[in-house]
Amino acid sequence: MKKQFRPVHLVISFVFIFLQPVVSAVHTDIPDSLLTKDHVYEYTFSDPEKAHRIVDLMRKRKSAPEFKLDIIEGDLYFNNRKASEALVFYTRALNSDSVRNDAYEYMQQLHRMISCYDALHDVSNKTLYVKRLLDKAEETGNREMKSVALFSMGKMIYDEEDKLRGYQLIKEAIEEMTLSDYKYKYDNLRYNYNTLLRMQQRDGYFEEALETLDALESVVTAATSEEPHIAGLDEKEIKTMFAWRANILSFLDRMEEAGEAYRQWQSIGREYTQDDYLITTYLLRAKCFDEVIDIYIPQERFYIEQKDTINYHMKTIKRLMGKAFEGKGDYVGATRCYRELAILTDSLKAREQRSAAVELAVVYETHEKERKLEEQAVHLKIRNIFLLSAGIVIFFLIIILWRNIKHARTIRIKNKTMALTIEELLVHKENLFEIKEELKVLKEKQTESEQTELQNRYSSGDHPETDRVKEENNENRILFETLDNRVIREKLYLNPDLSREDLMKLIRVNKNHFGSLLHQYTGTNATTYINNKRLEHAARLLKTHPDYTIAAIAELSGIPNIPTFNRLFKAKFGMTPTEFKGVL
């Protein structure tokens, strides 16, 4: 055993000695004077790669406590829109004794956790941490953390369509933050005002939005003496402010003023492009469709190169590019974007539920394992030195044996984890393949139909009539999307008494128009359309709640009559609910 152990350590030593100059060379551009948290924040936007190298060196040299380095690295990831990675470090910091035993540090970390879960659209975890923060803030009488909790609560209530109450809580939060002496006061106010502007624009409160914009302007470059400097933040915020002003003024039909705001936005240049999407509202209203496409094509290409095409950013890209192509008369491009948007919308939630949590858990477990292995290596090294200095060979041999057993066990655990991960990735790959196949089929069908349409158009020569038909088709599409979105979002199909007349009232069309509209976009009648939604909901319940009875599933899906439920389910899926449940 001794002969096997020594060569391994010799090889490791030689490799370390050989690689040491290479590792050191990576950081030769970072002098010791930059190894501070302030410099990490300074390079957050201007040179994030350099900021990461600074953190790595600070960890290597133990320039700060571990939990503070976790917070700094988490902030670096979060500020560059990598919430999943940030959450790994924030969670580790939150679980440290230094944070748990300090009420203020604890609330700060709760704030960061809330921001991450908000970015990841994880409402359940966000709600949990908001409640913890509000309770702790009221217990300690902390005004700024109460503001953070109220703001997050107001945003969630707004998203649940209780908009007036949501606005009220957000304004209370802004007032609390304004009266506080929080060291990150203006950073929070900038975020609060930007969020409020987004809501007011969405709800059509444009005059109120101008007042909010004036308030934002008063804090956009303000900072407390303790707030860390982030290079480029001022220009980035000013550019964002001009985008908001161009958008809001365009909604008020003050296009000349909006155009001036747009020119000021342009004058900042092509830097800080992360938030360029904000200007697209103005560009669409100003009919600058090519500019919209120019903004989103590089972003679309980036996600494709990263092989991360199923996310909320891509959803926004497809929707706004579709509008731009439609606005400039490129109906081929518009149709492609809208069809891809429909498929993306259907698969986004399923993909997030299936893989985001697993992906996050794998990242977290990997970081934790690396950290534990590093800690174990340090302890073992100290123990080995002690045993060698004492000259007790028997203890040395026991440690070697123990390390070999532990190593074998670690290998078995890693192999098992890897097998599970591969299996999950294969399932995910199959799902992506199915989506690609669907896109391919849709594109082929789309191409054939468009060629036929173009041939008919140019053979008839009747362009005004064609334009009228297009306008009618566009109105019909909007009506159907409005109906379908409400039915899905509000889960109206779960009402057993939902009728064709109820659906007609949602979009206010007559019986004949409604029938042709539904047949045009679904190929079915109202009864079949509603039942399809119910059956799809039932299939999801059977998968997520295997302990539910078939009768309960039928009741919860809006088809309480069990024979009818069984018959419809088999007609749609080719098997009974019981058979479907058995193969899950």
Disulfide bonds with the S-S distance in Angstrom:
none
